[in-house]
Amino acid sequence: MSLPHPSSAPDGDRPPLRKIPHPATRRGDPPTPTKERESAPLAERDNALPSLAGAGGQAAPQPAFPVPRRTVDLPPAHRALICVSLPGLAISTETGQLTGQGLEGFYRAGRRMLSRCQVRVAGREPLAVQARMVGADRARFVGTLRASRDAGPDPDVVVERMRYADGTERITLQSSAPRTLRLPVEVALGTDLAELGSVAAGRAGPELPASVHGSGLRWSCPTGHAAVTADPPPTDALASAGLLRWELELPPGGTRSVELHVRPDGGGPIKAAGRGAASPFAQARATGDDPRVPALLRTCVEDLQALLLRDPRHPADTYLAAGAPWRCGLAPAEALVAARMALPLGTRLAVGTLRTLARTQLAGPGPRSGLIPGPLRDGGPHLPPSCAATEATLLFPVLLAEARRWGLPDREVEELLPAAERCLTWLRTTVGDGTYLPDPHPGGPLRCETQAHAHRAALLGADLLDAHGRPGGEGLRQWAQELRAAFCDDFWLEDRGGGRPAAARARDGRLAPHLGSSAAHLLDTGLLGSGALAPGLLDKARTEQLARLLGGPAMDSGWGLRSLGAKETAYNPFGHRGGAVRVPDTVVAAVGLAAAGYEKEASSLLRGVLAAAETFGHRLPEMYAGEQRTEESAPLPHPAACRPAATAAAAGVLLLTSLAGIRPDAPAGTVTLRPVRGAPLGEIGLTGLRISGAPFSVRVSRLGLAMVEEAADGLQLGV
């Protein structure tokens, strides 16, 4: 089927726009039903954050489109220690004491099972001396106290608390006193059994009354029940005060422990999707000259495992939640993006994500048939909200096509092919006789980023259809060619600096000239056969200009790529689409620049993200402030950022594996290596990756030369 190019007026005398008006007739597609209830009261956090876009710095101009209003601020999460092993979650402050304030507590499936857990030893709270994450799902808190009268200034009892996302807390006392100590230990407990959305909105309500239950306490309300059991059982339990009490005897140098288990009443331990042999991820490892590399890869894989969820009706299918603490449910576009970036760890996550989303795809007649539903998403200070449904629908066939290149078996590709065909049919039907994929809002702008996604989906989708003998590939390629021919003329703004791609084009032809990280998606063209990348929407000269812009000081903060250039109107270093560094966009830019041969700009972004990751303990947040890096500075955390976040963790995997430039073509039995020749991190070795389900290992030397060290039988090195 051919999609002809419509006639259009010349653009040479169009005045540039700063804002594109947003029609007030419709707000876009309805939100996706979420499986994690805590996301719903926040009205999809991306849609709630635009009110931050004018905070700090210069005042943002009045938007020409409706902005969702927020009635409360999200509690800050940037200093919290967040233990994740979904559906379990534990959020703590650096003191280790859970006081019931803010977000603190143990959660399961979005409900706070325990909000207060305060420890006193000999009538005193231990002095907090250290708090740190020791894994994605656990944190260690250490406190001290002086229990002997003649101890002087030195503490003689150490109180260690190990807190796990599955609802377990182990409290261990260790004595270094010269005599036996008899210490009363009290743990004060309480809960409101509130949903995380209510906690975040300040509507948690009072603590519930407790009752003594077995070796602990129990709480009940109309919507749920929770219980805490203790081992060993307490000496005393006082329900009215929510108090458990022990009399512990510690000999010199001795230790005693108390273990608490927080559960829904009658519930067993949390069965996390990312643990055990069922994990869809290969246990990849990294070595090399830069010690930050193995730490980053290890932490990213752990965070991905911690964010895994299972489709409750199809437990073999796993997918990633968007991030903790705010978005512990399915966000279709983010789940697809993360699964695509994590393909070097295997194809099991990709197939689980695709199956889960295929079951949500809209069917029947009408213009939305084939669409994968998604919520509204903030478009930044210059544009109206976009709809994540469009991005998810375009990503579906792309992920399936690339998973096939990484070795997804043909039978599983065939199973998912009808859903991919429906996505591509939706694309062709929505474009109709036009050239561009329109905005879901009637009269809304044509977004540059959306055209890049649609172009990639058409080319990779056509490749997928051809490989399986399905019709439609030629029509998709013809439309993609027509889109390429028109795009540079219609979306390119000439200026004295060499020009730039416009962020969007209004229906009357006016352009939105601001430069943001969304332009990086013009570099992400997707993987075809024999290690080749699909052609992009920009020609060589304009790609070079885009590389220069992305690598310039207005966009490259030194910690990563700003989501809006520092010289743009309404720039805000904390604006999550208005100037903050978004890790996934930064990695897309770095990988795309390296593939296009602009290694200087790519290396700068890569080093910036790696340096930022180190300051965050190698657990990358989804975003952080876009303030300029200086010699003595550190990146400023964003108080509302998810950490861990699926797309940030997966982006870390892609960033490191892209250094080797791994481009597999499993159906052809080949793998091509296109390493970053400048070797910006020195020698690096990657082991335990997966191609065609078999281990794959590669090493890149300090000279930028790549060598395969382990691969599946029959896999040949391509040229």
HELIX and SHEET records of a PDB file:
HELIX    1   1 ARG A   37  LEU A   42  5                                   6    
HELIX    2   2 ARG A   45  ALA A   48  1                                   4    
HELIX    3   3 LEU A   49  LEU A   52  5                                   4    
HELIX    4   4 LEU A  196  ALA A  200  1                                   5    
HELIX    5   5 ALA A  239  ALA A  241  5                                   3    
HELIX    6   6 GLY A  276  ALA A  278  5                                   3    
HELIX    7   7 ARG A  292  ALA A  306  1                                  15    
HELIX    8   8 PRO A  332  MET A  341  1                                  10    
HELIX    9   9 LEU A  343  LEU A  345  5                                   3    
HELIX   10  10 ARG A  348  ALA A  358  1                                  11    
HELIX   11  11 ALA A  388  ARG A  405  1                                  18    
HELIX   12  12 ASP A  410  VAL A  431  1                                  22    
HELIX   13  13 CYS A  448  ALA A  467  1                                  20    
HELIX   14  14 GLY A  473  PHE A  491  1                                  19    
HELIX   15  15 SER A  517  LEU A  523  5                                   7    
HELIX   16  16 GLY A  529  GLY A  531  5                                   3    
HELIX   17  17 LYS A  540  LEU A  550  1                                  11    
HELIX   18  18 VAL A  583  ALA A  595  1                                  13    
HELIX   19  19 GLU A  599  THR A  615  1                                  17    
HELIX   20  20 ALA A  646  THR A  657  1                                  12    
HELIX   21  21 SER A  658  ALA A  660  5                                   3    
HELIX   22  22 ALA A  666  ALA A  668  5                                   3    
SHEET    1   A 4 LEU A  81  SER A  85  0                                        
SHEET    2   A 4 GLY A  88  SER A  92 -1                                        
SHEET    3   A 4 GLY A 105  ARG A 108 -1                                        
SHEET    4   A 4 ARG A 111  LEU A 114 -1                                        
SHEET    1   B 5 LEU A  98  THR A  99  0                                        
SHEET    2   B 5 ARG A 116  VAL A 121 -1                                        
SHEET    3   B 5 LEU A 181  GLY A 190 -1                                        
SHEET    4   B 5 LEU A 243  LEU A 250 -1                                        
SHEET    5   B 5 ASP A 236  LEU A 238 -1                                        
SHEET    1   C 8 LEU A 127  GLY A 135  0                                        
SHEET    2   C 8 ARG A 138  LEU A 145 -1                                        
SHEET    3   C 8 VAL A 157  TYR A 164 -1                                        
SHEET    4   C 8 THR A 168  SER A 175 -1                                        
SHEET    5   C 8 THR A 255  ARG A 263 -1                                        
SHEET    6   C 8 GLY A 224  ASP A 231 -1                                        
SHEET    7   C 8 GLY A 216  CYS A 221 -1                                        
SHEET    8   C 8 ALA A 210  HIS A 213 -1                                        
SHEET    1   D 4 ARG A 285  GLY A 288  0                                        
SHEET    2   D 4 ILE A 684  ILE A 691 -1                                        
SHEET    3   D 4 ALA A 694  VAL A 700 -1                                        
SHEET    4   D 4 ALA A 706  GLU A 710 -1                                        
SHEET    1   E 2 LEU A 308  ASP A 311  0                                        
SHEET    2   E 2 HIS A 314  LEU A 320 -1                                        
SHEET    1   F 2 LEU A 376  ARG A 377  0                                        
SHEET    2   F 2 SER A 386  CYS A 387 -1                                        
SHEET    1   G 3 LEU A 446  ARG A 447  0                                        
SHEET    2   G 3 ALA A 504  ARG A 505 -1                                        
SHEET    3   G 3 LEU A 511  ALA A 512 -1                                        
SHEET    1   H 2 TRP A 492  LEU A 493  0                                        
SHEET    2   H 2 ARG A 500  PRO A 501 -1                                        
SHEET    1   I 2 VAL A 581  ARG A 582  0                                        
SHEET    2   I 2 MET A 623  TYR A 624 -1                                        
SHEET    1   J 3 ILE A 662  ASP A 665  0                                        
SHEET    2   J 3 THR A 670  LEU A 673 -1                                        
SHEET    3   J 3 GLN A 716  LEU A 717  1                                        
END                                                                             
